[in-house]
């Protein structure tokens, strides 16, 4: 297990987890979020290859529909 921050909250996740795995764990669709890791926005086409590391700071911005 590794420790990361998600939207300023401590979270334990499995080692070698990708952004896609994290989003799946959080029940979020990659198409409806923007993910920033350590102040860098990660492109959606890298979510499956980007492996999170201990003490990463992750911000997830969710799009909300409405009208």
Jmol script that loads the backbone (N, CA, C; Angstrom):
load data "model"
ATOM      1  N   UNK A   1       0.842  -1.187   0.000  1.00  0.00           N
ATOM      2  CA  UNK A   1       0.000   0.000   0.000  1.00  0.00           C
ATOM      3  C   UNK A   1       0.886   1.249   0.000  1.00  0.00           C
ATOM      4  N   UNK A   2       0.361   2.290  -0.650  1.00  0.00           N
ATOM      5  CA  UNK A   2       1.035   3.584  -0.624  1.00  0.00           C
ATOM      6  C   UNK A   2       0.047   4.633  -0.132  1.00  0.00           C
ATOM      7  N   UNK A   3       0.582   5.750   0.333  1.00  0.00           N
ATOM      8  CA  UNK A   3      -0.242   6.857   0.812  1.00  0.00           C
ATOM      9  C   UNK A   3      -0.200   7.988  -0.208  1.00  0.00           C
ATOM     10  N   UNK A   4      -1.380   8.448  -0.610  1.00  0.00           N
ATOM     11  CA  UNK A   4      -1.481   9.616  -1.491  1.00  0.00           C
ATOM     12  C   UNK A   4      -2.518  10.561  -0.899  1.00  0.00           C
ATOM     13  N   UNK A   5      -2.539  11.767  -1.409  1.00  0.00           N
ATOM     14  CA  UNK A   5      -3.604  12.707  -1.065  1.00  0.00           C
ATOM     15  C   UNK A   5      -4.501  12.847  -2.282  1.00  0.00           C
ATOM     16  N   UNK A   6      -5.808  12.722  -2.054  1.00  0.00           N
ATOM     17  CA  UNK A   6      -6.782  12.945  -3.114  1.00  0.00           C
ATOM     18  C   UNK A   6      -7.658  14.101  -2.666  1.00  0.00           C
ATOM     19  N   UNK A   7      -7.602  15.194  -3.417  1.00  0.00           N
ATOM     20  CA  UNK A   7      -8.344  16.407  -3.064  1.00  0.00           C
ATOM     21  C   UNK A   7      -8.134  16.758  -1.593  1.00  0.00           C
ATOM     22  N   UNK A   8      -6.863  16.706  -1.188  1.00  0.00           N
ATOM     23  CA  UNK A   8      -6.404  17.102   0.135  1.00  0.00           C
ATOM     24  C   UNK A   8      -6.814  16.141   1.253  1.00  0.00           C
ATOM     25  N   UNK A   9      -7.205  14.913   0.908  1.00  0.00           N
ATOM     26  CA  UNK A   9      -7.538  13.899   1.914  1.00  0.00           C
ATOM     27  C   UNK A   9      -6.594  12.711   1.757  1.00  0.00           C
ATOM     28  N   UNK A  10      -6.097  12.232   2.870  1.00  0.00           N
ATOM     29  CA  UNK A  10      -5.203  11.076   2.846  1.00  0.00           C
ATOM     30  C   UNK A  10      -5.956   9.820   2.427  1.00  0.00           C
ATOM     31  N   UNK A  11      -5.298   9.020   1.591  1.00  0.00           N
ATOM     32  CA  UNK A  11      -5.912   7.781   1.104  1.00  0.00           C
ATOM     33  C   UNK A  11      -4.820   6.743   0.913  1.00  0.00           C
ATOM     34  N   UNK A  12      -5.136   5.506   1.250  1.00  0.00           N
ATOM     35  CA  UNK A  12      -4.241   4.381   1.005  1.00  0.00           C
ATOM     36  C   UNK A  12      -4.726   3.649  -0.246  1.00  0.00           C
ATOM     37  N   UNK A  13      -3.804   3.391  -1.170  1.00  0.00           N
ATOM     38  CA  UNK A  13      -4.148   2.650  -2.376  1.00  0.00           C
ATOM     39  C   UNK A  13      -3.091   1.579  -2.621  1.00  0.00           C
ATOM     40  N   UNK A  14      -3.400   0.641  -3.485  1.00  0.00           N
ATOM     41  CA  UNK A  14      -2.457  -0.417  -3.838  1.00  0.00           C
ATOM     42  C   UNK A  14      -1.254   0.160  -4.587  1.00  0.00           C
ATOM     43  N   UNK A  15      -0.088  -0.427  -4.342  1.00  0.00           N
ATOM     44  CA  UNK A  15       1.091  -0.043  -5.113  1.00  0.00           C
ATOM     45  C   UNK A  15       0.848  -0.328  -6.584  1.00  0.00           C
ATOM     46  N   UNK A  16       1.513   0.436  -7.441  1.00  0.00           N
ATOM     47  CA  UNK A  16       1.435   0.275  -8.896  1.00  0.00           C
ATOM     48  C   UNK A  16       0.040   0.534  -9.445  1.00  0.00           C
ATOM     49  N   UNK A  17      -0.736   1.364  -8.768  1.00  0.00           N
ATOM     50  CA  UNK A  17      -2.064   1.727  -9.265  1.00  0.00           C
ATOM     51  C   UNK A  17      -1.945   2.847 -10.290  1.00  0.00           C
ATOM     52  N   UNK A  18      -2.646   2.670 -11.395  1.00  0.00           N
ATOM     53  CA  UNK A  18      -2.694   3.718 -12.423  1.00  0.00           C
ATOM     54  C   UNK A  18      -3.811   4.702 -12.064  1.00  0.00           C
ATOM     55  N   UNK A  19      -3.840   5.807 -12.789  1.00  0.00           N
ATOM     56  CA  UNK A  19      -4.936   6.757 -12.600  1.00  0.00           C
ATOM     57  C   UNK A  19      -6.261   6.086 -12.950  1.00  0.00           C
ATOM     58  N   UNK A  20      -6.293   5.290 -14.028  1.00  0.00           N
ATOM     59  CA  UNK A  20      -7.526   4.579 -14.381  1.00  0.00           C
ATOM     60  C   UNK A  20      -7.991   3.678 -13.249  1.00  0.00           C
ATOM     61  N   UNK A  21      -7.061   2.963 -12.606  1.00  0.00           N
ATOM     62  CA  UNK A  21      -7.422   2.086 -11.488  1.00  0.00           C
ATOM     63  C   UNK A  21      -7.977   2.901 -10.324  1.00  0.00           C
ATOM     64  N   UNK A  22      -7.384   4.051 -10.060  1.00  0.00           N
ATOM     65  CA  UNK A  22      -7.875   4.915  -8.993  1.00  0.00           C
ATOM     66  C   UNK A  22      -9.284   5.403  -9.307  1.00  0.00           C
ATOM     67  N   UNK A  23      -9.512   5.843 -10.530  1.00  0.00           N
ATOM     68  CA  UNK A  23     -10.834   6.333 -10.911  1.00  0.00           C
ATOM     69  C   UNK A  23     -11.875   5.224 -10.822  1.00  0.00           C
ATOM     70  N   UNK A  24     -11.495   4.019 -11.229  1.00  0.00           N
ATOM     71  CA  UNK A  24     -12.410   2.889 -11.127  1.00  0.00           C
ATOM     72  C   UNK A  24     -12.742   2.614  -9.653  1.00  0.00           C
ATOM     73  N   UNK A  25     -11.728   2.642  -8.797  1.00  0.00           N
ATOM     74  CA  UNK A  25     -11.912   2.427  -7.361  1.00  0.00           C
ATOM     75  C   UNK A  25     -12.861   3.479  -6.770  1.00  0.00           C
ATOM     76  N   UNK A  26     -12.757   4.722  -7.271  1.00  0.00           N
ATOM     77  CA  UNK A  26     -13.598   5.820  -6.779  1.00  0.00           C
ATOM     78  C   UNK A  26     -14.941   5.892  -7.506  1.00  0.00           C
ATOM     79  N   UNK A  27     -15.166   4.983  -8.448  1.00  0.00           N
ATOM     80  CA  UNK A  27     -16.392   4.931  -9.243  1.00  0.00           C
ATOM     81  C   UNK A  27     -16.611   6.216 -10.042  1.00  0.00           C
ATOM     82  N   UNK A  28     -15.527   6.688 -10.662  1.00  0.00           N
ATOM     83  CA  UNK A  28     -15.572   7.885 -11.504  1.00  0.00           C
ATOM     84  C   UNK A  28     -15.230   7.500 -12.937  1.00  0.00           C
ATOM     85  N   UNK A  29     -15.887   8.140 -13.888  1.00  0.00           N
ATOM     86  CA  UNK A  29     -15.621   7.885 -15.306  1.00  0.00           C
ATOM     87  C   UNK A  29     -14.498   8.817 -15.783  1.00  0.00           C
ATOM     88  N   UNK A  30     -13.481   8.272 -16.437  1.00  0.00           N
ATOM     89  CA  UNK A  30     -12.389   9.101 -16.931  1.00  0.00           C
ATOM     90  C   UNK A  30     -12.864  10.242 -17.831  1.00  0.00           C
ATOM     91  N   UNK A  31     -13.944  10.028 -18.563  1.00  0.00           N
ATOM     92  CA  UNK A  31     -14.437  11.058 -19.484  1.00  0.00           C
ATOM     93  C   UNK A  31     -15.066  12.248 -18.764  1.00  0.00           C
ATOM     94  N   UNK A  32     -15.365  12.099 -17.468  1.00  0.00           N
ATOM     95  CA  UNK A  32     -16.048  13.186 -16.753  1.00  0.00           C
ATOM     96  C   UNK A  32     -15.167  13.870 -15.719  1.00  0.00           C
ATOM     97  N   UNK A  33     -13.848  13.634 -15.784  1.00  0.00           N
ATOM     98  CA  UNK A  33     -12.946  14.250 -14.807  1.00  0.00           C
ATOM     99  C   UNK A  33     -11.681  14.777 -15.476  1.00  0.00           C
ATOM    100  N   UNK A  34     -11.020  15.661 -14.752  1.00  0.00           N
ATOM    101  CA  UNK A  34      -9.654  16.071 -15.064  1.00  0.00           C
ATOM    102  C   UNK A  34      -8.825  15.673 -13.851  1.00  0.00           C
ATOM    103  N   UNK A  35      -7.654  15.081 -14.097  1.00  0.00           N
ATOM    104  CA  UNK A  35      -6.800  14.642 -13.002  1.00  0.00           C
ATOM    105  C   UNK A  35      -5.479  15.405 -13.064  1.00  0.00           C
ATOM    106  N   UNK A  36      -5.100  15.931 -11.901  1.00  0.00           N
ATOM    107  CA  UNK A  36      -3.842  16.635 -11.751  1.00  0.00           C
ATOM    108  C   UNK A  36      -3.027  15.885 -10.704  1.00  0.00           C
ATOM    109  N   UNK A  37      -1.771  15.608 -11.006  1.00  0.00           N
ATOM    110  CA  UNK A  37      -0.882  14.938 -10.063  1.00  0.00           C
ATOM    111  C   UNK A  37       0.328  15.841  -9.830  1.00  0.00           C
ATOM    112  N   UNK A  38       0.527  16.220  -8.576  1.00  0.00           N
ATOM    113  CA  UNK A  38       1.651  17.093  -8.202  1.00  0.00           C
ATOM    114  C   UNK A  38       1.706  18.347  -9.076  1.00  0.00           C
ATOM    115  N   UNK A  39       0.533  18.977  -9.236  1.00  0.00           N
ATOM    116  CA  UNK A  39       0.353  20.237  -9.969  1.00  0.00           C
ATOM    117  C   UNK A  39       0.496  20.110 -11.483  1.00  0.00           C
ATOM    118  N   UNK A  40       0.518  18.890 -12.015  1.00  0.00           N
ATOM    119  CA  UNK A  40       0.592  18.665 -13.462  1.00  0.00           C
ATOM    120  C   UNK A  40      -0.677  17.976 -13.939  1.00  0.00           C
ATOM    121  N   UNK A  41      -1.348  18.575 -14.916  1.00  0.00           N
ATOM    122  CA  UNK A  41      -2.533  17.947 -15.496  1.00  0.00           C
ATOM    123  C   UNK A  41      -2.075  16.769 -16.353  1.00  0.00           C
ATOM    124  N   UNK A  42      -2.714  15.622 -16.131  1.00  0.00           N
ATOM    125  CA  UNK A  42      -2.357  14.407 -16.860  1.00  0.00           C
ATOM    126  C   UNK A  42      -3.362  14.211 -17.997  1.00  0.00           C
ATOM    127  N   UNK A  43      -2.855  14.008 -19.202  1.00  0.00           N
ATOM    128  CA  UNK A  43      -3.737  13.794 -20.358  1.00  0.00           C
ATOM    129  C   UNK A  43      -4.467  12.459 -20.211  1.00  0.00           C
ATOM    130  N   UNK A  44      -5.718  12.442 -20.645  1.00  0.00           N
ATOM    131  CA  UNK A  44      -6.560  11.251 -20.506  1.00  0.00           C
ATOM    132  C   UNK A  44      -5.945  10.019 -21.162  1.00  0.00           C
ATOM    133  N   UNK A  45      -5.227  10.196 -22.257  1.00  0.00           N
ATOM    134  CA  UNK A  45      -4.641   9.036 -22.927  1.00  0.00           C
ATOM    135  C   UNK A  45      -3.471   8.430 -22.146  1.00  0.00           C
ATOM    136  N   UNK A  46      -3.070   9.067 -21.042  1.00  0.00           N
ATOM    137  CA  UNK A  46      -1.995   8.533 -20.194  1.00  0.00           C
ATOM    138  C   UNK A  46      -2.522   7.922 -18.898  1.00  0.00           C
ATOM    139  N   UNK A  47      -3.833   8.002 -18.658  1.00  0.00           N
ATOM    140  CA  UNK A  47      -4.401   7.516 -17.389  1.00  0.00           C
ATOM    141  C   UNK A  47      -4.081   6.053 -17.123  1.00  0.00           C
ATOM    142  N   UNK A  48      -4.050   5.230 -18.163  1.00  0.00           N
ATOM    143  CA  UNK A  48      -3.800   3.798 -17.945  1.00  0.00           C
ATOM    144  C   UNK A  48      -2.323   3.489 -17.716  1.00  0.00           C
ATOM    145  N   UNK A  49      -1.430   4.390 -18.135  1.00  0.00           N
ATOM    146  CA  UNK A  49       0.010   4.162 -18.004  1.00  0.00           C
ATOM    147  C   UNK A  49       0.633   4.945 -16.855  1.00  0.00           C
ATOM    148  N   UNK A  50      -0.058   5.962 -16.363  1.00  0.00           N
ATOM    149  CA  UNK A  50       0.507   6.811 -15.308  1.00  0.00           C
ATOM    150  C   UNK A  50       0.339   6.114 -13.964  1.00  0.00           C
ATOM    151  N   UNK A  51       1.446   5.680 -13.373  1.00  0.00           N
ATOM    152  CA  UNK A  51       1.428   4.956 -12.102  1.00  0.00           C
ATOM    153  C   UNK A  51       1.643   5.951 -10.958  1.00  0.00           C
ATOM    154  N   UNK A  52       0.728   5.906  -9.994  1.00  0.00           N
ATOM    155  CA  UNK A  52       0.818   6.794  -8.840  1.00  0.00           C
ATOM    156  C   UNK A  52       1.887   6.294  -7.872  1.00  0.00           C
ATOM    157  N   UNK A  53       2.548   7.252  -7.224  1.00  0.00           N
ATOM    158  CA  UNK A  53       3.637   6.934  -6.308  1.00  0.00           C
ATOM    159  C   UNK A  53       3.304   7.424  -4.901  1.00  0.00           C
ATOM    160  N   UNK A  54       3.996   6.843  -3.927  1.00  0.00           N
ATOM    161  CA  UNK A  54       3.814   7.227  -2.532  1.00  0.00           C
ATOM    162  C   UNK A  54       3.964   8.741  -2.384  1.00  0.00           C
ATOM    163  N   UNK A  55       3.036   9.342  -1.659  1.00  0.00           N
ATOM    164  CA  UNK A  55       3.008  10.770  -1.338  1.00  0.00           C
ATOM    165  C   UNK A  55       2.641  11.663  -2.513  1.00  0.00           C
ATOM    166  N   UNK A  56       2.122  11.097  -3.620  1.00  0.00           N
ATOM    167  CA  UNK A  56       1.607  11.941  -4.696  1.00  0.00           C
ATOM    168  C   UNK A  56       0.419  12.743  -4.187  1.00  0.00           C
ATOM    169  N   UNK A  57       0.280  13.934  -4.724  1.00  0.00           N
ATOM    170  CA  UNK A  57      -0.852  14.798  -4.406  1.00  0.00           C
ATOM    171  C   UNK A  57      -1.745  14.852  -5.643  1.00  0.00           C
ATOM    172  N   UNK A  58      -2.929  14.242  -5.545  1.00  0.00           N
ATOM    173  CA  UNK A  58      -3.840  14.108  -6.678  1.00  0.00           C
ATOM    174  C   UNK A  58      -5.047  15.013  -6.480  1.00  0.00           C
ATOM    175  N   UNK A  59      -5.360  15.783  -7.492  1.00  0.00           N
ATOM    176  CA  UNK A  59      -6.588  16.582  -7.504  1.00  0.00           C
ATOM    177  C   UNK A  59      -7.459  16.040  -8.622  1.00  0.00           C
ATOM    178  N   UNK A  60      -8.711  15.759  -8.303  1.00  0.00           N
ATOM    179  CA  UNK A  60      -9.664  15.273  -9.287  1.00  0.00           C
ATOM    180  C   UNK A  60     -10.786  16.280  -9.386  1.00  0.00           C
ATOM    181  N   UNK A  61     -10.959  16.822 -10.586  1.00  0.00           N
ATOM    182  CA  UNK A  61     -12.021  17.797 -10.846  1.00  0.00           C
ATOM    183  C   UNK A  61     -13.097  17.079 -11.647  1.00  0.00           C
ATOM    184  N   UNK A  62     -14.314  17.083 -11.123  1.00  0.00           N
ATOM    185  CA  UNK A  62     -15.434  16.377 -11.744  1.00  0.00           C
ATOM    186  C   UNK A  62     -16.329  17.363 -12.478  1.00  0.00           C
ATOM    187  N   UNK A  63     -16.699  17.030 -13.707  1.00  0.00           N
ATOM    188  CA  UNK A  63     -17.653  17.823 -14.471  1.00  0.00           C
ATOM    189  C   UNK A  63     -19.059  17.449 -14.053  1.00  0.00           C
ATOM    190  N   UNK A  64     -19.911  18.437 -13.889  1.00  0.00           N
ATOM    191  CA  UNK A  64     -21.293  18.184 -13.518  1.00  0.00           C
ATOM    192  C   UNK A  64     -22.184  18.720 -14.621  1.00  0.00           C
ATOM    193  N   UNK A  65     -23.136  17.913 -15.046  1.00  0.00           N
ATOM    194  CA  UNK A  65     -24.087  18.351 -16.055  1.00  0.00           C
ATOM    195  C   UNK A  65     -25.280  19.008 -15.393  1.00  0.00           C
ATOM    196  N   UNK A  66     -26.045  19.676 -16.155  1.00  0.00           N
ATOM    197  CA  UNK A  66     -27.234  20.321 -15.625  1.00  0.00           C
ATOM    198  C   UNK A  66     -27.871  21.206 -16.679  1.00  0.00           C
ATOM    199  N   UNK A  67     -28.867  21.855 -16.244  1.00  0.00           N
ATOM    200  CA  UNK A  67     -29.486  22.743 -17.217  1.00  0.00           C
ATOM    201  C   UNK A  67     -30.820  23.234 -16.783  1.00  0.00           C
TER     202      UNK A  67
END
end "model"
wireframe off; spacefill off
backbone 0.3
color backbone group
